[in-house]
Amino acid sequence: MANTFTRTVAGSSGNAYSSTVTTINGTARPRLVFPLMEKLDYIKTPFTDLIKKGESFSTPKMEWSSEVFRPLTVTTDTAGYAAGDTTITLASGEAAKVMKYDIFKNGVTSEYFMVTDNPSGEDLTVVRAVGGTTGAAIPAAATTLTRIGQAVLEHIDSPQSVLSRGEITYNNVQMWDHGITISYLQNNTNNSYLIQGKEYNSELKRQLIEIKRGYERTLIRGKRGDASSTTLPYMMGGLLYFTTVNATAKSGAYMAESDFLTITQQAWENVGPGMIGEKVMAGIFAKQVFSSWVDNNRRADYSTKRVSTVVDTYETDTGIYEFIPSYDMPADEIVGFNPRDLSRHMYAGMDWTDEPQARSGMQEVGHVYGAGTLRAPGDRARWKITGFSTTRADYPSLITA
């Protein structure tokens, strides 16, 4: 027996008529069709299926906040400094990450030094060679200094802390609206292909498949945009749009295993083990590149009956990564994420709904619509590699004789 979905609207509940997923009452009110949409198996939507569906909301944009912490490293300018210099200038914008009594280590020379005053512009006043280390020249090149921690003198006023305010992020609500128009003749003709009165619902199912595919792609590739006129709608940002902290752009170069290890290490250093994004979405070519790192030569002797070149999980020192092939990912991008950090929400009860409308001449008219957005905190745990080559010849291990 077909499930029945009924939605009442303003007015008497007696005016709410029931329809099923295979029949529609001509005087019916709008009916929720997301239960049908969720069950459509014609198209696979792995990202939509992975992230949870959150509560409906009623504000015009979905907002969330993310904590921002001081980076563990800063970078010097390129002036170069002698072993005894007590003023060191950082690269533009770096001094804002430093506070009085911070202890830094020069990764090149292993020297420790202490900041003795709040920064002045980009200049740091420091004591060199603390903690029993040896003073050494800082080369005339950008040098990374790692913050070890803070050591405060006794009997002094508390030093002013660096402000680490949370960042407010938001996502717009996006609307989907697919019109359906079926001629009276088409909807009521009996033949070997159509069953009388069901062509409208056949078209509804086709439109739901179309929406489901588009919804998946928007959740992945959408870019947030505010409406600036009646010709530009609000658009919501997707997973790739909200993955910005740990990002590597290859600019057409091939993607090497070292790129993967480096960017995941960066995310690991940001959030630590257990928090890094370990689900990896990639197109099928990128998935083949991953597999080729494990089986570079792809050799088999005469007795081999079966050869597998498939790698679905990849274990490194930073975590175990599970690959999810997706034909909705850009061919030259991969992204790592945690499904638990993400959620999708429908706006003001506007879940996927089918609404019959007044007939226009000898036509059955209606539309299926919805409005919602993606909530995507946890950017520091995510990572992505973009713009890598998709030319097979750039990956020798993928070239077959």
C-alpha positions as CSV (number, residue, x, y, z in Angstrom):
1,M,0.0,0.0,0.0
2,A,1.4,3.4,-1.0
3,N,2.4,5.8,1.8
4,T,0.2,8.8,2.2
5,F,1.7,12.3,2.7
6,T,-0.6,15.1,3.8
7,R,0.3,18.7,4.5
8,T,-2.3,21.2,6.0
9,V,-2.0,24.9,5.2
10,A,-3.7,27.9,6.6
11,G,-7.5,27.4,6.9
12,S,-9.6,24.5,8.0
13,S,-7.9,21.2,8.2
14,G,-10.9,19.9,6.4
15,N,-9.6,21.5,3.3
16,A,-6.4,19.3,3.4
17,Y,-6.9,16.4,1.0
18,S,-4.6,13.4,0.8
19,S,-2.4,12.3,-2.1
20,T,-0.1,9.4,-2.5
21,V,3.3,9.1,-4.2
22,T,1.5,7.5,-7.2
23,T,-1.8,9.5,-7.3
24,I,-2.6,13.1,-6.7
25,N,-6.0,14.6,-5.8
26,G,-6.9,17.5,-8.0
27,T,-8.0,19.5,-5.0
28,A,-5.1,18.5,-2.7
29,R,-3.0,20.9,-0.7
30,P,0.8,20.8,-1.1
31,R,2.3,17.5,-0.2
32,L,5.7,16.8,1.3
33,V,7.7,14.6,-1.1
34,F,11.1,14.4,0.7
35,P,10.3,10.8,1.9
36,L,10.1,9.8,-1.8
37,M,13.1,11.9,-2.7
38,E,15.2,10.2,0.0
39,K,14.4,6.8,-1.4
40,L,15.2,7.5,-5.0
41,D,18.0,5.1,-6.0
42,Y,18.4,6.1,-9.6
43,I,21.2,8.5,-8.7
44,K,23.8,8.2,-5.9
45,T,24.5,11.2,-3.7
46,P,27.3,10.1,-1.3
47,F,27.9,13.6,0.2
48,T,24.2,14.3,0.9
49,D,23.8,10.9,2.5
50,L,26.9,11.3,4.7
51,I,25.9,14.6,6.4
52,K,23.1,14.7,8.9
53,K,19.8,16.6,8.2
54,G,19.4,19.2,11.0
55,E,16.4,21.1,12.2
56,S,14.5,23.6,10.1
57,F,15.4,27.2,10.8
58,S,13.7,30.6,10.2
59,T,16.4,33.2,9.7
60,P,17.3,34.4,6.2
61,K,20.9,33.1,6.5
62,M,22.4,30.3,8.6
63,E,25.1,31.6,10.9
64,W,27.8,29.9,13.0
65,S,31.0,30.8,14.7
66,S,34.4,29.2,14.8
67,E,37.1,29.6,17.3
68,V,40.3,31.2,16.1
69,F,43.6,30.4,18.0
70,R,47.0,31.9,17.6
71,P,49.2,30.0,15.0
72,L,52.1,28.1,16.4
73,T,54.5,29.8,14.0
74,V,55.5,33.2,12.7
75,T,57.8,34.2,9.9
76,T,60.6,36.8,9.9
77,D,61.2,39.3,7.1
78,T,64.2,38.8,4.7
79,A,66.6,41.4,6.2
80,G,68.8,38.9,8.1
81,Y,70.1,39.4,11.6
82,A,73.3,38.8,13.4
83,A,73.6,36.5,16.4
84,G,73.5,39.4,18.9
85,D,70.7,41.5,17.4
86,T,67.9,42.1,19.9
87,T,65.4,43.6,17.5
88,I,63.9,41.2,14.9
89,T,61.4,42.3,12.3
90,L,58.7,39.9,11.2
91,A,56.9,39.6,7.9
92,S,53.8,41.9,7.4
93,G,51.0,40.9,9.7
94,E,52.9,38.4,11.7
95,A,53.5,40.5,14.9
96,A,49.8,40.5,15.6
97,K,50.3,36.8,16.6
98,V,52.9,37.5,19.3
99,M,52.6,38.6,22.9
100,K,55.1,39.6,25.6
101,Y,57.1,36.7,27.2
102,D,56.5,34.3,24.3
103,I,59.4,31.9,23.8
104,F,60.3,31.1,20.1
105,K,62.6,28.6,18.5
106,N,64.5,29.1,15.3
107,G,64.0,25.8,13.5
108,V,67.1,26.4,11.4
109,T,69.6,27.1,14.2
110,S,67.7,25.6,17.2
111,E,68.3,28.9,19.1
112,Y,65.6,29.9,21.6
113,F,64.8,33.5,22.4
114,M,62.2,35.4,24.5
115,V,60.1,38.4,23.5
116,T,60.5,41.0,26.3
117,D,57.9,43.6,25.2
118,N,54.7,43.8,23.2
119,P,55.5,44.2,19.5
120,S,56.0,47.6,18.0
121,G,54.7,47.4,14.5
122,E,56.4,44.3,13.1
123,D,59.4,44.6,15.4
124,L,60.1,42.2,18.3
125,T,62.4,43.1,21.2
126,V,64.0,39.8,22.3
127,V,66.6,38.2,24.5
128,R,68.7,35.9,22.5
129,A,70.1,32.4,23.3
130,V,67.8,31.6,26.3
131,G,67.4,28.2,27.9
132,G,71.1,27.3,27.4
133,T,70.9,27.5,23.6
134,T,73.5,29.2,21.4
135,G,72.9,32.5,19.6
136,A,73.2,32.2,15.8
137,A,72.7,34.5,12.8
138,I,69.3,34.5,11.2
139,P,69.7,34.3,7.4
140,A,68.5,36.9,5.0
141,A,65.5,34.9,4.0
142,A,62.0,34.3,5.4
143,T,62.6,32.1,8.5
144,T,59.9,30.2,10.4
145,L,59.9,30.7,14.2
146,T,58.0,28.2,16.3
147,R,56.2,29.4,19.4
148,I,57.1,27.1,22.3
149,G,55.0,28.7,24.9
150,Q,55.2,31.6,27.4
151,A,57.5,32.1,30.4
152,V,56.4,35.0,32.7
153,L,58.6,36.8,35.3
154,E,57.5,36.8,38.9
155,H,56.0,39.9,40.5
156,I,55.0,41.7,37.3
157,D,51.7,42.9,35.9
158,S,50.0,40.4,33.6
159,P,51.0,41.0,30.0
160,Q,48.3,41.9,27.5
161,S,47.1,38.8,25.6
162,V,46.7,38.6,21.9
163,L,43.0,38.8,21.1
164,S,41.8,35.5,19.4
165,R,38.2,36.3,18.6
166,G,35.9,33.8,17.1
167,E,35.0,34.3,13.4
168,I,31.3,34.6,12.5
169,T,30.6,32.7,9.3
170,Y,27.3,32.4,7.5
171,N,25.6,30.7,4.6
172,N,22.8,31.9,2.5
173,V,19.5,30.1,1.9
174,Q,19.1,28.8,-1.6
175,M,15.8,28.1,-3.3
176,W,15.0,25.3,-5.8
177,D,11.8,25.4,-7.9
178,H,11.0,23.1,-10.8
179,G,7.8,23.6,-12.7
180,I,5.7,20.7,-14.0
181,T,3.3,21.0,-16.9
182,I,1.6,17.9,-18.4
183,S,-1.1,18.1,-21.1
184,Y,-4.5,16.8,-20.3
185,L,-4.2,14.4,-23.2
186,Q,-0.9,13.1,-22.0
187,N,-2.0,12.7,-18.4
188,N,-5.2,10.7,-19.3
189,T,-4.1,8.5,-22.2
190,N,-4.0,4.7,-21.7
191,N,-1.4,2.9,-23.8
192,S,1.4,0.4,-23.2
193,Y,3.7,3.1,-21.9
194,L,1.4,5.3,-19.7
195,I,-1.1,4.5,-17.0
196,Q,-4.0,6.9,-16.9
197,G,-3.6,9.7,-14.4
198,K,0.0,9.0,-13.5
199,E,2.0,10.9,-16.0
200,Y,2.2,13.9,-13.7
201,N,3.7,11.7,-11.0
202,S,6.1,10.2,-13.5
203,E,7.3,13.7,-14.3
204,L,7.4,14.6,-10.6
205,K,9.7,11.6,-10.0
206,R,12.0,12.7,-12.8
207,Q,12.2,16.2,-11.4
208,L,13.0,14.9,-8.0
209,I,15.9,12.9,-9.4
210,E,17.1,16.1,-11.2
211,I,16.8,18.1,-7.9
212,K,18.6,15.4,-5.9
213,R,21.5,15.5,-8.3
214,G,21.6,19.3,-8.3
215,Y,21.3,19.5,-4.6
216,E,24.3,17.1,-4.1
217,R,26.4,19.1,-6.5
218,T,25.5,22.4,-4.8
219,L,26.3,21.0,-1.4
220,I,29.8,20.2,-2.7
221,R,30.5,23.0,-5.3
222,G,28.2,25.9,-4.4
223,K,29.6,29.4,-4.0
224,R,27.9,31.8,-1.6
225,G,26.5,34.8,-3.4
226,D,24.2,37.6,-2.2
227,A,21.3,38.8,-4.4
228,S,22.2,42.2,-5.7
229,S,19.2,42.6,-8.0
230,T,16.1,40.7,-9.1
231,T,18.3,38.9,-11.7
232,L,20.8,37.5,-9.2
233,P,19.5,35.0,-6.6
234,Y,20.9,34.1,-3.2
235,M,23.3,31.2,-3.5
236,M,24.7,29.0,-0.7
237,G,28.3,28.0,-0.4
238,G,29.2,24.3,-0.5
239,L,31.9,22.1,1.1
240,L,34.7,23.3,-1.2
241,Y,33.8,27.0,-0.6
242,F,34.1,26.6,3.2
243,T,37.4,24.7,3.1
244,T,40.0,27.4,3.1
245,V,42.5,27.0,6.0
246,N,44.4,24.0,4.8
247,A,44.5,24.4,1.0
248,T,47.1,23.7,-1.7
249,A,46.8,24.9,-5.2
250,K,48.8,22.9,-7.7
251,S,48.3,25.3,-10.7
252,G,48.4,22.5,-13.3
253,A,51.2,20.5,-11.8
254,Y,50.8,16.8,-11.0
255,M,49.5,15.7,-7.6
256,A,52.2,13.7,-5.7
257,E,51.9,11.6,-2.6
258,S,54.0,14.2,-0.8
259,D,51.2,16.8,-1.5
260,F,48.7,14.6,0.2
261,L,51.0,13.9,3.2
262,T,51.9,17.6,3.6
263,I,48.4,19.0,3.5
264,T,47.0,16.4,5.9
265,Q,49.9,17.0,8.2
266,Q,49.0,20.7,8.2
267,A,45.5,19.9,9.2
268,W,46.7,17.4,11.8
269,E,48.9,20.2,13.4
270,N,45.8,22.5,13.4
271,V,43.4,20.2,15.2
272,G,45.3,17.1,16.3
273,P,44.5,13.4,15.9
274,G,40.9,12.3,15.9
275,M,39.7,15.6,14.6
276,I,41.2,15.8,11.1
277,G,38.9,15.2,8.1
278,E,39.4,11.6,7.2
279,K,36.6,11.2,4.6
280,V,38.1,12.1,1.2
281,M,35.9,13.0,-1.7
282,A,37.5,12.8,-5.2
283,G,36.7,12.3,-8.8
284,I,37.4,8.9,-10.3
285,F,40.7,10.1,-11.9
286,A,42.0,11.4,-8.6
287,K,41.0,8.1,-7.0
288,Q,43.1,6.3,-9.6
289,V,46.1,8.5,-8.8
290,F,45.8,7.5,-5.1
291,S,45.7,3.8,-6.0
292,S,48.7,4.2,-8.2
293,W,50.8,5.4,-5.2
294,V,50.5,1.9,-3.7
295,D,51.0,-0.2,-6.9
296,N,53.4,1.9,-8.9
297,N,54.6,-0.8,-11.4
298,R,51.3,-2.7,-11.7
299,R,53.1,-5.9,-12.5
300,A,51.6,-9.4,-12.7
301,D,53.3,-12.7,-13.7
302,Y,51.9,-15.4,-15.9
303,S,50.2,-17.2,-13.0
304,T,48.3,-14.1,-11.7
305,K,44.6,-14.7,-12.0
306,R,43.4,-11.5,-10.5
307,V,45.0,-8.0,-10.0
308,S,43.5,-5.3,-7.9
309,T,44.6,-1.7,-8.3
310,V,41.9,-0.3,-6.0
311,V,42.8,1.5,-2.8
312,D,39.8,2.5,-0.7
313,T,41.6,3.5,2.5
314,Y,45.0,5.0,3.0
315,E,46.7,4.9,6.4
316,T,49.3,7.4,7.3
317,D,50.8,8.8,10.5
318,T,48.1,11.4,10.7
319,G,45.1,9.1,10.3
320,I,43.3,6.5,8.2
321,Y,41.7,8.2,5.2
322,E,38.6,6.7,3.4
323,F,38.1,7.6,-0.2
324,I,34.6,8.4,-1.6
325,P,34.5,8.5,-5.4
326,S,32.1,11.2,-6.6
327,Y,31.2,12.2,-10.1
328,D,30.1,15.6,-8.7
329,M,33.6,16.6,-7.5
330,P,35.7,18.7,-9.9
331,A,38.1,16.5,-11.7
332,D,41.2,18.5,-10.4
333,E,40.2,18.8,-6.7
334,I,40.1,16.6,-3.7
335,V,38.8,17.5,-0.2
336,G,39.0,15.9,3.2
337,F,36.2,16.5,5.8
338,N,34.4,15.2,8.9
339,P,30.7,14.4,8.2
340,R,30.0,15.2,11.9
341,D,31.0,18.8,11.5
342,L,28.4,19.4,8.7
343,S,24.7,19.5,8.6
344,R,22.0,20.5,6.0
345,H,19.0,22.4,6.9
346,M,15.7,23.3,5.2
347,Y,14.3,26.8,5.6
348,A,11.1,27.7,7.5
349,G,9.5,24.3,7.0
350,M,10.1,24.5,3.2
351,D,11.2,20.9,2.8
352,W,10.9,19.3,-0.6
353,T,7.2,19.9,-1.5
354,D,5.0,19.1,-4.5
355,E,2.2,21.7,-5.0
356,P,-0.5,21.3,-7.7
357,Q,-1.6,24.6,-9.2
358,A,-4.7,25.8,-11.0
359,R,-5.0,24.2,-14.5
360,S,-3.9,26.3,-17.4
361,G,-6.2,25.4,-20.3
362,M,-6.0,21.6,-20.9
363,Q,-2.9,21.1,-18.8
364,E,-2.0,19.7,-15.4
365,V,0.2,22.3,-13.7
366,G,2.3,22.1,-10.5
367,H,5.8,22.6,-9.1
368,V,8.2,21.0,-6.7
369,Y,10.3,23.3,-4.5
370,G,12.4,23.6,-1.5
371,A,14.7,26.1,0.3
372,G,17.7,25.3,2.5
373,T,21.4,25.6,3.2
374,L,24.5,23.9,4.4
375,R,26.1,24.6,7.9
376,A,29.8,24.0,7.7
377,P,31.9,24.8,10.7
378,G,35.2,23.0,11.4
379,D,37.2,24.5,8.6
380,R,40.5,23.9,10.4
381,A,39.9,20.2,10.4
382,R,39.2,20.1,6.6
383,W,41.8,20.2,3.8
384,K,41.9,20.2,0.0
385,I,44.2,20.0,-3.0
386,T,43.1,21.9,-6.1
387,G,44.2,22.6,-9.6
388,F,46.2,19.5,-10.2
389,S,46.9,18.0,-13.6
390,T,44.3,15.5,-14.9
391,T,46.5,14.5,-17.9
392,R,47.2,10.8,-17.5
393,A,50.7,11.2,-19.1
394,D,51.7,13.4,-16.1
395,Y,51.4,10.3,-13.9
396,P,53.9,7.6,-15.2
397,S,52.4,4.9,-12.9
398,L,49.0,5.4,-14.7
399,I,50.4,4.9,-18.2
400,T,49.7,1.4,-19.5
401,A,51.3,-0.3,-22.4
